[in-house]
Amino acid sequence: MIPMTVLRRILLAACVAAVWSTTYAQTPNDSAVPGTVIGHMPAAGGMYVGSPSITILPDGAYVASHDLFGPKTKEHEAATTRVFRSEDRGRTWRQVAEVKPAFWSKLFVHRGKLYLMGPTAHHGDLVIRRSDDGGATWTQPTDAKHGLLAEGQYHTAPMPMLIHNGRIWRAIEDATNGRKWGARYSPMVFSAPVDADLLDAASWTHTNFIKIDPTWLGGKFNAWLEGNAVVTPDGHIVDILRMHSGRDGGRAAVVRISDDGKVASFDPEKDLIDFPGGAKKFTIRYDEQTKAYWSLVNPVLPRHQHDAAAAGVRNALALMKSTDLKNWEMRCIVMYHPNVSHHGFQYPDWAFDGDDIIAAIRTGYDDGLGGAHNAHDANFLTFRRLSDFRALKMADSVIAPDQVGLPASK
């Protein structure tokens, strides 16, 4: 008869072997993933893909990045961002750097130099770095002269850098208003002269930040975050933010910025707009050729309006257009999966590339290893090209509009 202690050891070893064989011995399969895979983090590792960012270097190469979040990361102490490079217009990618500490950070090119701007961690200090070799090595934000812009608690995502009136602008949120997610975030905008040393904190000024008022919208104004610095048709700066205000999630908040970049103001009675997908991160950019604003959003399609709260519905990615920042038209559904719980095409960062849009997307999808932990906890960073984006229409959608509750395309 086998002693009980030995039997327990045998059973434990068998369990460990079974877990290993089902979790780690499987071969990843990304053949069904829409677009080109830049990076993959299997869900079993407890580290998920966050904060996609992408930009185009002066030599034509693409650079993309994502950070890591989840229970097996150090996102709250010293976060990690991975940087990738493509020299064949997004067909293939290779990792060229791992940057620490960096979280929720945006890649951008300014005056021929590559920068990375964002917090050091989940609600960390605000910093900026520069790379002089296309993303392989980076300066370190050791002090206020070398990239440490502001100490404290800050929140953002890879949001646009805007050039206007001789200054470079960037929306950020202060995160010191309590500890409740969403309500703790207070929008503000940083700016610096375009010819200044962006690594020098003294180059930057910022507006006041606006704390959320729990009485707004009859108590339903629950969060605002991940703001876009945008120039309005009449030439003024606004900060257009994702907001949570109930199950439908189809609105955005507009914070007005003074021309000198020192004062932010908001009127909850006047400064809300209808914006499909407004409860998830979105990026707005202006296209000079069409004289219109464009965005990639996660709308809650009618077929899925009862599947989850609006902020959790990320299974569709749609191209949107507006001429006035107030009225938005859905032009095309560019990514879609019928499952909401474990599939998402979220946090798109994107850039114009001639007649195309190129995008880096935080993607939750099947990978042959059990898929994403859930739609939010993505397992892929993917690249997509929207060719001739200005000509796209609903008939070009990846799913027939009438199959998801929208009017049939013509």
N, C-alpha and C positions, 0 to 999 in steps of 0.2 A: 504494500500500500504506500502511495506517495505521501510524504509528510505534507501537512497543510501549508507550511511556509514555502516549500518548494513549489507546490501547486499554484500558490498565489503568484510566485515569481514567473512561472510559465505563462499563466493567464495574462499577467501584466505585459510580458514581452510580446505575447500574441496580439494584444490590443495595440501596443505601440507600433508593431509591424503593420497591422491593418490600417492604422491611421496614416502611417508613412506611405504605404502602397497606394492608398486612395487619394492622398493629398499631394505628395511630392513625386511619386514615380510616374504619374500621368504626363503625357506630352502635351504642352500647350498647343492650342489650335486657334489661330486668329483669322482663319480663312473667310469667315462670315462677317467679320467686323467691317462696317462701312468705312471707306477711306483707307488711308495708309497709316499703319501703326508706327508711332514714334517711340513709345515706351509702354511697358506692360508691368503691372505689379499684381501678382496673384493675390486674391482676397485672403487666402490662408495665412499670408505673412503679416496681416494686421497693419499694413501700410498701404494707403490709398493715394490715388492720383488727384491732385488739386491744382487750382490756379494756373490754367494754361496761359501762355503768353507767346506771341510770335512777332517778328519784325524782319525787315529786309535790309541787309547790309549794303553799303555803297558798291561792293563788288558783285552784287546780285545773289549772294548766298542768303539762305534763310536761316534764322536762328530761332529756336523755340525753347520753352522751359516749362517745367511744372514743379510744384513742391510736393512734399509728402506729409500726409496727416493720418491720424488714426492711433490706436492704442499702443502700437509698437514703435511709435516715432517720438521725437523730442520736440514736437511742434510748440509746446508751451515754454520751453527753455531755450533751445538753440535749434531752430528749424533748418531743414535741408531743402535746397532747390537744385534740380538737375537741369543742365543746359545741353541742348542738342543742336547740331548743324547739318544742313543739307546743301550740297553744291550742285544738285541736279533738279532744281525747282520742285523739291518736295517728294521726289520719287523714292529716295533712300535717305536715311538719317543715321547719325552716329553721335553718341554722347561725347562731349568734349570737356565738360567740367561738372563739378559738384560744389555748390556755393553754400557756405555756412557762416553765420546764421542768416537765413533769408526765408521769408514767408510772404504769401500774398503779393508777389513782386511782379512788376511790369518791365519787360525788355523794351528799349526804344533807342533809336538812333538820333543824335543831335549833333549837327555840325561835323558829321563824318565819324563820330565816336559812338560806341555802343555803351549803353548804361543799363543798370538794373536798379529799380527803386521800389521800396516797400519796407514793411516791418522786419525786425530780426526774428520775431516769433509770433505766435498767436497772442495779439495784444502787446507787441513789443515796441521797442524804440523804432523811430522812422529813420531809415538810412538810404544812401545811394552809393552805388559802385560804378566804376568805369572799367571797360576792357579795351585794351589797345591792340589785341590780336584776334578779334573776331569771336570772343567768348571763351577762349581757352583759359585765360588767367584774368583775375579781377583785383582791383584795389580793395583794401580793407578799411571799413569805417571806424578807424581807431579813435578819432576825436572830431571836434566841430570843423576843423580845417580839411578833413579827409573823408567826409561822407556821413558823419553822425549829425543828421539834420535836427532831430528833436528827441529828447528823452521823454519817456512816459508810456502811455498805452494807446496804440493806434490800430485802426482797422481799415482795410481796403481790399481790393482785388486787383488783378491786372487791368487797370482802367486807362483810358486814353491820355496821352500827353498832348496838349493843345498849344499851338502857336497863335498868338493874337496880340496886336498892338505892341509888338516888340518884346513880348514876354512869353515864357513857357509856363503853362498852367496844369495843375494836377489836383483832382478832388481826392480828399482823404476824410476819414471819420475819427474824431476823438472817441476813446472808449472808456472814459472814466465816470460816466453817469450811472453809477450803481454796478450791479453784476448781472442783471437780466439780459439775456441775448436780445438783440434788436433794439430794445429800449435804451441800452447803455450807449448807443452810437449817436454821435452828434456831428453832422456834416460841417465841413470847412473846406477851403480851397487854398493851396499853396501856389506861389508863383515866383519867378525869378526873371531878370533880364536875359534875353536870348544870348547875349555875349558874355554872360557872367560865368564864373567858375562854379559849376553845379555841385561840386563836392564841398564847397565852402558854405556852411550853414548861414553865414552872414549874407549870402546872396539871395536868400529866400525870405519872403514875407508871407503872411497868411491872414485870412479873415478871422473874425470871431467864429466860434462854433455854436450851433443852435441845438439846444437840448429838446428832446421830444416832450410834448405836453400830453399827459394821459387823458385829457378831456377832448382832444381833437377827434373829429369824426364820431362824436358820442362815445368815446372810449374804445373805438375800433382801430385807431391808428397805432399799430403794434410795433412797427419797426420801419426804419429807413437806413439804407446802406448801399455801398458799392456805387458811388456817384460818378457820373460822366460830366466832365467839363466840356461845354458845348457853346459855340457862338450862335446866338439867335439870328433870325433873318434881319433884325434891325441893328445888329452889331454889338449886342451886349452878351456878357458871359452869364451862363446859368449852370447849375449843378443838377442834373437830372438823375434821380435816385430810384433804385428798386425800393418798393414798399410793400408791407404786409398789412392788409386791412380787411381780412375776411377770407372766405373760402374761394371766391372767384379770382382774386388776385390780378385784376385787369387794370390797375392804375399805377401811375408813377408820380413822384413828388418833384417839384421844380423849385430849387432854392436860387434866389437871385443874388448876383455878385456885383458889387460896385465896380465901376470902371478902373478905379485905382487898386483893386484887389484887396481892400481892407475890410469891407463890410459885407456880411451875408445876411439875407432877410428872407422870411417865409410867411405867407398868409395862407392858412389851411382852407380858407373860404375861396381863394382864387387860384392857388398854385398847385392844383392837382389836375392831371390829364388822364384820359383814357389811354391805356397802353397794354395791348395784349401781351401776356407773359411778364407783366411788371413785377411779379413776386419772385422772379429769379434774376440772376445777374445778366445784364445785357450791355453791349457796347454800341454807342452811337457815333457815326462818322459822317462828315459832309463831303459830298461828291460834287466838285466844281462843274463837271460835264453836264450832269442832269439838274444842277441847282437844287439838289434834294439831299435829305438825310437818310441814311440807311442803317439798319440794325439786324442782327441775328438774335432771335428770341425763342423762348420755350413757351408757346401758347398752350392754354388748356383747350384742346379741341373738344367740340360738343360731345363726341363719343366718350370722352374720358372725364367729363366734368364731375362725375360722382365717384371716381376711382380713389381720389385722395384730395387733401387740401391743396390749394393752388401751388404753394411753394414746393410740393413734392412731386408735381407732374412735370416730368422733364423728358418724356419719351418722343417729343417732336421738336424739330428745330426748323424755324421758318424765317425767310427773308422778308423784311419789312421796309417800307418806304414812306417818307413824309416830306412835304415841301414847307411845312410851317412848325414842326415839332409838336403840334397839337393833334392833328388828324393823321392816323397811321393806317396804311393799306398793306394787307398781307399779299405778297407777290408770289411766293412759292414755298411749299413745304419741301425742304431739302434733305431732311433725315427723319425717319419715323420707325418706331417699333410698337406693336400693339400692346406689349406688356409694360405697365407703369412701374411695378415694384422693383424690378431688377435691371431695367434698361433706361439709360439716360444719355442725352447729348447736350451737355450743360457747360456753362461758363465759357462760351466761345470767345476767344480773342481773335481778331482778324485784321487784315490790312488790304487795301486796294493794291492790285498788281496789274496795271494796265486795264484791260477790259475784264479782268477776273478779280474775284475775292479769294484770298487764301486764309484759312482758319486753322487754329489749334483748338481742339475740343476735348474736354474731360468726359470720357465715354465709359459708361457701364454697359458691358456686353458679354456674351458667351465667349469662353476662352478654352473650353475643353477641360477646365479644372474646377468646374462648378459655377463659373461666372462671377459676377460682381457680388460683393457682400450685400449690397442693395443698390438702387439706382444712384443714390447720393454718393456712396462710397465707391467711386469709380475705379476700375482696374486698367484702363487704357488712357494714354494720350494719343489722339489721332489727328491726322492732317487731312483737310478737305480743300479742294479747289472748286469754286463755283465759276465755271467758264462763262464768259459773256453775261455777267450777272445782270446787267441793265435790261437785257432782253428776256429774262426769265419771267414766266407767268404761271398761273395756277395749273394750267394744263401740263406743265413740265414737272409737277410735283411727283415725289417718289411714291405717293399713295393718292388714289383718286379722291378729290375733296369730298365727294358725296359719300364715301365710305367711312369718313370720320365726322359726319354731321354737318359739313359745310355745303354751300350751294355747288351744284355740278359745274365744272369748268367748261368754258366755251372755246 
